[in-house]
Amino acid sequence: MERVLFAGLGGSGKTTLARAVAARLDLPLTILDDLYYGPGPAMRDDFVDAIDAVTSGSRWVIDSQGAPLSSPAPPIHRELMWDRADTVIWLDYPKWVVLARGFKRHVMRVLTRQPLWHGYVERFRDWFDPGHPLRRAWSSHRLRRVQLTERTTDPRWQPLTVVRLRHPGEAAALLAALPQPD
């Protein structure tokens, strides 16, 4: 595992697990939201170039397999990441796990006014946006599972090692099997 890409719905724990895997394997971590978002909740003009620069490296971890399918990002960014990854870790958790984790995360972000990318702060009114991660997790859980099943079984991606985690306990076991950080 030298070029690791994470897949799963927002709120599933991709970033948390990506941080731990990157630390265990001593790989540089890229948080996709930091590349995607500009000063507000909109895509940066140089997003695809930033993805190209990161994935051109020989060692990396990216905490997401790409911007939401509803985003204005051209699909080339997703193909760059999948073409260049050697491992995909898919957090394919039950819907209730994703929603519970996502709800807790977003409540904490609002209550603590935690700054996100470029100082953006989430507000409760953001939850009414159809593109909000909690709403996407609710409405696209089944579709995302179908899409990722198709992608991970497509012969084009067979050189990839796909690690499909169906429960948080499996993520803990994966971490336990990796070397401990110094």
DRENMILO-409147 format. One line per field, with one value per residue (C-alpha): residue number from 1; residue in three letters; x, y, z. Coordinates in steps of 0.5 Angstrom, whole numbers, m for minus. Example, Ala and Ser with C-alpha at 12.3 -4.5 7.8 and 13.67 -1.06 7.14 Angstrom:
BEGIN
i <- c(1	2)
aa <- c(ALA	SER)
X <- c(25	27)
Y <- c(m9	m2)
Z <- c(16	14)
END
This chain:
BEGIN
i <- c(1	2	3	4	5	6	7	8	9	10	11	12	13	14	15	16	17	18	19	20	21	22	23	24	25	26	27	28	29	30	31	32	33	34	35	36	37	38	39	40	41	42	43	44	45	46	47	48	49	50	51	52	53	54	55	56	57	58	59	60	61	62	63	64	65	66	67	68	69	70	71	72	73	74	75	76	77	78	79	80	81	82	83	84	85	86	87	88	89	90	91	92	93	94	95	96	97	98	99	100	101	102	103	104	105	106	107	108	109	110	111	112	113	114	115	116	117	118	119	120	121	122	123	124	125	126	127	128	129	130	131	132	133	134	135	136	137	138	139	140	141	142	143	144	145	146	147	148	149	150	151	152	153	154	155	156	157	158	159	160	161	162	163	164	165	166	167	168	169	170	171	172	173	174	175	176	177	178	179	180	181	182)
aa <- c(MET	GLU	ARG	VAL	LEU	PHE	ALA	GLY	LEU	GLY	GLY	SER	GLY	LYS	THR	THR	LEU	ALA	ARG	ALA	VAL	ALA	ALA	ARG	LEU	ASP	LEU	PRO	LEU	THR	ILE	LEU	ASP	ASP	LEU	TYR	TYR	GLY	PRO	GLY	PRO	ALA	MET	ARG	ASP	ASP	PHE	VAL	ASP	ALA	ILE	ASP	ALA	VAL	THR	SER	GLY	SER	ARG	TRP	VAL	ILE	ASP	SER	GLN	GLY	ALA	PRO	LEU	SER	SER	PRO	ALA	PRO	PRO	ILE	HIS	ARG	GLU	LEU	MET	TRP	ASP	ARG	ALA	ASP	THR	VAL	ILE	TRP	LEU	ASP	TYR	PRO	LYS	TRP	VAL	VAL	LEU	ALA	ARG	GLY	PHE	LYS	ARG	HIS	VAL	MET	ARG	VAL	LEU	THR	ARG	GLN	PRO	LEU	TRP	HIS	GLY	TYR	VAL	GLU	ARG	PHE	ARG	ASP	TRP	PHE	ASP	PRO	GLY	HIS	PRO	LEU	ARG	ARG	ALA	TRP	SER	SER	HIS	ARG	LEU	ARG	ARG	VAL	GLN	LEU	THR	GLU	ARG	THR	THR	ASP	PRO	ARG	TRP	GLN	PRO	LEU	THR	VAL	VAL	ARG	LEU	ARG	HIS	PRO	GLY	GLU	ALA	ALA	ALA	LEU	LEU	ALA	ALA	LEU	PRO	GLN	PRO	ASP)
X <- c(0	4	m2	m8	m15	m21	m28	m35	m40	m39	m40	m37	m30	m26	m22	m21	m19	m14	m11	m9	m7	m3	1	2	5	8	5	3	m4	m9	m15	m20	m24	m18	m17	m24	m26	m24	m26	m33	m37	m35	m30	m24	m22	m15	m18	m17	m9	m9	m11	m6	0	m2	m3	3	7	9	7	0	m7	m13	m19	m24	m25	m28	m33	m40	m43	m47	m42	m39	m32	m31	m30	m23	m21	m24	m21	m14	m14	m17	m12	m6	m8	m6	m11	m18	m21	m28	m32	m38	m42	m50	m54	m55	m48	m46	m52	m51	m43	m45	m50	m45	m40	m44	m48	m41	m38	m44	m44	m36	m36	m30	m27	m27	m23	m21	m24	m31	m36	m42	m49	m55	m59	m53	m57	m63	m58	m60	m52	m51	m47	m52	m58	m53	m52	m59	m61	m55	m53	m56	m54	m47	m46	m48	m43	m38	m39	m39	m33	m29	m31	m30	m24	m21	m19	m17	m10	m12	m13	m20	m21	m28	m30	m37	m37	m32	m30	m26	m23	m20	m18	m14	m11	m9	m5	m1	5	5	8	14)
Y <- c(0	6	10	9	12	12	11	11	16	23	21	14	16	16	22	19	12	15	19	13	9	15	15	8	7	14	16	24	25	29	31	32	38	42	41	42	48	55	60	58	52	52	48	51	53	49	43	38	40	40	32	31	34	30	23	24	22	15	15	18	17	21	21	21	18	24	30	28	26	32	37	41	37	34	26	27	28	21	17	20	18	11	10	12	8	2	1	3	2	2	4	0	1	0	7	8	8	13	17	17	19	24	27	27	30	36	38	38	43	47	48	49	53	49	52	47	49	56	58	56	55	50	53	49	52	49	42	44	45	38	37	37	31	28	29	26	20	19	19	16	10	5	8	9	2	0	5	2	m5	m4	0	m5	m11	m8	m11	m4	m3	m11	m9	m5	m8	m7	m7	m7	m6	m7	m5	m1	m7	m9	m2	m3	m10	m7	m2	m7	m11	m5	m3	2	9	11)
Z <- c(0	m3	m6	m2	m4	1	m1	2	4	8	15	15	18	12	14	21	18	13	18	22	16	13	20	21	13	14	8	6	7	3	5	m1	2	3	m5	m7	m4	m5	0	1	m1	m8	m12	m13	m21	m20	m17	m22	m23	m15	m16	m21	m17	m11	m15	m19	m13	m11	m4	m2	2	0	4	m1	m8	m11	m11	m10	m17	m16	m16	m22	m22	m28	m27	m29	m22	m20	m26	m24	m17	m19	m25	m20	m13	m12	m6	m5	2	2	8	6	13	14	13	20	22	17	19	26	25	20	25	31	27	24	30	34	28	28	36	36	30	28	22	16	9	9	15	13	19	18	20	22	16	11	13	9	2	m2	m3	5	7	11	6	1	6	7	m1	m4	1	m4	m10	m8	m6	m13	m16	m12	m13	m20	m20	m15	m20	m26	m30	m31	m24	m22	m21	m15	m8	m6	2	3	10	12	20	24	28	21	21	27	25	19	23	28	22	20	23	29	28	32)
END
